[in-house]
Amino acid sequence: MSERLLIRIHPDGQLTWLNQDASGRALSAANAGAPAPTTIARARGIVVLVPAEAVVLFEADAVTQRRAQLVKAMPFALEDQLASPVEDLHFALAGRGSADRILVGVVARATLRGWIDALTQLGIRADAMVPESLALPVRDNATTLLIEPERALLRWGASRALACDTAALGQWLDIAAPPAADVHDFRQAPRLALPLATTSYRERLADPLAFLANHLDADPALNLLQGEFAPVHRHMPVQKLWRRAAALSAAALLLAFAYAGTDYMRLAREADRLATAQRDALRTSAPELADIAGDPRSLMQSSLARMRGDSAGSGLLALLGRIGPVLAGTTRVQLRGLEYRNATLELGLLAPDVSALDLLREQLANLGGLKVEVTQANSGEKGVDGRLRVSGGKP
């Protein structure tokens, strides 16, 4: 059984593949075409290298350490740098990165779905899809250049990579101006005259897939199969899965009954203790309400409302209750602070541009019964420092 089956999809849709052992060493030379079903079944993991020109790499600011929020925010953070609508694109985030930067791969959803469907027809379910450029070794202040008869790949940073026709390589090097390169030439032809310095030039090499396999991490930093494209487990037979699921379900059911019984008694005692504590707190804070029948929490809330002078639909809490969902629903504008006086709420905000600030103003104004106006909009290095004034309720 091989540790990893590595498959490379070429831009014309053709496949090459090889097996690797646990240390990443290729067990054979690259093979053309699709692997046999027995080869697929015996692999512990399947990693597919996809054409680098179909995947755009970015290093983006990690605006939050919460991955779920970062996944939602990334399309909007990068949309100004992309030619296609974000709805047509799939965004994959690296599983690891620095504290403030993260590697992001962007690919057309239709392209990714096409790769998955084509492999499925061949009986292949990939565990990971990785841009082939990420299989090139990367070193500080150096470029790795792989040259094949028809295509060339180069990488000179975590997210700085390029794929082009070999015939146009010189022109692209002039444009990109990468640092000095380690060249790995897999053509059976004389070395190319390149418009950049070379630290080494290895020519007439064989098997580019073996070269990529030797430099691909055991756990690739970026897997395009995320979210709705996440892989389905393929190793365990379905019947064994069902047997294990049934056994686990039965054990879980027994534990649930036992836990429910003990937890019911514990919660009943806790409820009695809390009810006594609430009644004692009410007696201490509002003695006049101590002998009134009813829920202590409701009695206390009514007393607090009377002391504040609040009524339904007015005051700061009611106003925040109305505008809160709008503020929580936007990822482009950050709330920096708020101030409430004389039935007027001042919001301090940080927006990427004036249009985003004005869009938020319109959304709040559309709630009805509110007057919303922009009182400040100062542009700075981090965006627009703005203030909104919201009024429409009684103090």
N, C-alpha and C positions, 0 to 999 in steps of 0.2 A: 504494500500500500504506500503510495507516494504521500509526502506531507502536503505538497501543494501542486496543483495543476495550474500552470500559467498559460493563458491564452492571449494572443495579440490580435486585435481586429485592425486590419489595414484600411486606409481610406477607401479602397475599392470594394470593401466588404469581405475580402479574403481573410482566412485565418491561418495562423501558425501557432504551434503549442509545444510545450515541453513539460516534463515533470521535475520537481525539485525535492531534495531531501530536507530533513529538519534543520540543517545548517544553511539552507538556501542554495546549495550546490546543485547545478543542473545534472540530472541523471542521464541525459542523452542530448544529442543535437536537436535543433528545432525541427519539427515535422510540419509539413504543409497540410492544409485542410482541417477538418473537424476531428477531434479525438474520438476514438471508438467508445461505445457505451460502457464497455468493461473498464476502460481507462478513466472515464468520468466517475463511475461508481466506486472505484478504489481510491479516489483522491479524498484526502481529509478536508481540503479546502480548495476552492476554485477562485482564482483572481484573474480578472480580464483587464488587459491594457487597451485603452481606447485612443483613437487618433487625437493628438494634442491640439490640432487646429480646430477641433470642435468644442474645446473646453477653454474658457477664459479664466485665468487665475488672478486673484486679488489678495492683497494683504490689507485687511480692513481693521478699523478700530474696534476693539472689544468694549462696546459701550456699557455692557453689563456682564457680570459673571454668571447670570442665570441663562442657561443655554436655551430654554424654551423662549424666553423673551428675545434673545439674540437671533434666533431663527426667524422670528416674526419681523424683527426690525431690519434685518440685513437687506432684503429686496429694496426697501425704501432708501436705505443708506447708499446703495450702489446704482439706483435707477438712472441717475444723471450721467453715469459713465457707460451706459449700455444703449445699443441701438434698437433693440427689440423691447416690446412691452414686458414688464416683469411677470405678467400673467402667463406668458408663453415660455418662461424660463424656469429652470430648476436650480435652486441654490443649495450647495452642499458645504457644510462647515467641517473643518479639520477637527479631529477628536482631541487634539492637543495643540498648544501654542504658548506664546508668551502671555504675561498678565494683561497686556494692553493691545496686543495684535493677534489676529487669527487669520489663517489661510482659508480662502473661500474659492470654490470652483463653481462656475456658472455654465450650464449647458442647456440647449433647447430641449424642452420637454419631449417634443416629437422625436428628436434625434435619440435621446436616451431610451424612450419607449421602443423605437425601432431596433436598437441594439438588443434590448431585452427580448423582444419578440423573435428576432432572428436566432438568438441563442436558444430560446425555448423550443423552437422548431427542430433544433438539433439535439434536444434532450439535455441542454446545459442550463443549470441554474447557478448563477455566479453568487459568491459570497461577498465579493467586492469588485467594483469597477474603478479603475485608477487611470488618470491621464498618463500616457506613456512618458511624457516629459518628466514626471516625478520619479521615474525609474533611472534618470540620469543622476550621477553623483554630483553633489554641490559642495564647493569649497569657497572660503572667503576670497574675494577679489580674484576669482578665476572663473572661466567658462568651460563647460564640458560640451564638446561638439561631436555629434554622431552623424556621419555621412553615409547614406546608402545610395544605390544607383539612381533612384528617382526622387528621394526625399532627404531632408536634413533636419535634425533636431538639435537645439542648443538650449542650455540652461545656465544662468549665472546668478541665481538667487532663489530664495524659497518660492517666490511666485513669478519670477522673471524667466520666461521660457518662450521659445519660438519654434514653429515648424514651417518649412517652406520647400519649394522645389529645389533640387540640387542645382539646377541650371541657374537659378536666381539667387543662390546663396550669397554671392559677393555683394549684390545690391542690398540685400537685407542686412548684412553685416555693416555696411556703410550707414544704414539708417539706425540700427539698434546700437551700434558702437559699444559692444560688450568688452569686458577686460580680456587679457591674454587667455588663450584657449589651450586645453588639452584636447587634441583632435584624435578621434577614432574613426578611421576611414575604412568602410566595409565594401568599397568598390575594388574591383580587380583592374585598376587603372592607375596611371601615374598620379602623384599627389597634386592637389589643387593649389593654385596660387591664391592665398586668402588675404584680404585687406585688413588683417589684424595680427598682432604678435601671437606666436605659439610657444607654449612652454614645452610641448611634446607633440609629435605627430606619428601616430601608429597607422601604417597603411597596409592595404591588402589583407584586412582582417576577415574572419568568417563568423557567421552566426550572430547577428545583432541581437536576437532575442535572448541568447545565452548571456550576452553582455548586460542587457537590461535586467535579466533575472538575478544576476550576481549583485546588482546594486539596488534592487528593490527591497525596502524594509520588510521584515517579517510581518510587521503590523503597519501597513501603509498609513501615512498621516491623514490622507484624504480619501474617503470612500464616497463615490457619487450615489451609491444606493442608500439613500436616507429618506425618511418620511414615507410618502406613499410608495416609493420605489424600494423600500427596505426588503432584503432577501427573506424568503421563506425557508425555514429549516428543511434540509433535504436528506440528511443522513439516516435518521432513524425510521425504520419501517412503520407504516401507518398503524398496523395491528399492535405492535409493541407500544406505540404512543397511546393508543386507546386503553390497553391493559394497565399501563402505568397511571394514566389519568383516572381510570376507574378506582384503582387501589388508593390513590392519593385522595380522591373525592370521598371514599368511604371513611378513611382515617380522619379527614378534615371534618366530616359530618359528626363523627363521634366526639371529636375534640370540641366542636362547636356546641353540641348539646351540653357537654360537661362544663364548658366555660360559661355558657348562658345561664346555667343553674346557679353557679357560684357568683357570677357577676350580678345576677338579679338581686340576690340577697345583699351583696355589697352595695349596690346602687340604692336599694331601698333604705339601708341604714344611712347612707350618705345624704339621700333626699331628706330624711327626717332631721338630720343634723343641720343641713342648710336651711330648712324651713324655720327651725328654732333660731338659728343665727340671724336670719332675715327679720324675724319678728322682734328679736332683741335689738337689732340695729334701728328698726323703725321706732321702737319704744324710746331709744336714747335720742334719736335725731328729731323725731316729731311726736312727742308724747300725746298730743291731741288726737293722733290717728291710731294709737296703740290698741284701742278697744273697738275699732271699727272692723267689721268683718270684711274679708276680701284678701286678694293676693298682696302681700307686703310690697313686692316690686312695683306693682301698678299703683298702689297708694303713694309710694315714694316718688314715682315719676310724675304723678299728678301734682304732688306738693312742689316738686322742683319746677314744673312748668308754670305754676302760679307765681312762684318767687321770681322767675325770669321774666314773667309777663309775656311768654310766648303763646301763640295760638297757632292752630293748624294752618299751614301754608305760609307762615311769615317768619321772619328772623333769619339769623345766619344759618342755622341747621337746615331749615327748609330750602334756603337758597342753594346751599352746598349740595343738598339732595337732588336738586334739579340739574345743576351744571356738572356734578361729579361724573356721571356716565360719559358726558362729552369729553371731559378732560382725560378720563381714563382710556377712552377709545382712540386717542391719537398718540402715535409714537414719534412724531416729528417735532412736537412742541413740548418743552419741559417746563414744569411749574417750579419757579424759583422762590416764591413767597406769596403771602396774601395778607390783606389788611381790611378790616370791616369796621365801619362807623357810619352813623347817620343813614342806615339802610342802604349803604353803598359798599360794594366789595371791590377792592383793588387787587388785581392779579398781576404778579411779576412773572414774566415768561421769557424763555429763551427759544427762539425759532430759527430755522435755517435761513429763512428769507422773509420778506415782508408779505409775500403772497400767502405763505403758510399761516402767518399771524392773522391776516385778514380773513382767511378761510375759517379759522377758529372763531373769529368774531361773528361771522355769518351763522355758523352752526349754533352758537349760543343765542343769537338774536332770534333764530327760527324756533326756539323753544316756546316763544309766545309770552307776552306779559313782561318781558325783560327789555331793558334798554342797555345796549352794549356799545361802547365806543373805545377806540384806540387813543390813549392819552400819551403814549411814548413809543417810539420805534427808532432805536439807535443801532446802527450797524457796527459790528466789531469783528475781531478775528474769529470768534467762535460762533458767529451768527448775529441775529438781530435781538437786542435786548429791548423787550417791549412791555407795555403795561396796558391792561384792559380794565375798564371801569364798568361794573355790572350793577344795575340798580333795578328796582321794581317791586321790592317788598318793604314792609314796615319794620322799624327797629324793635 
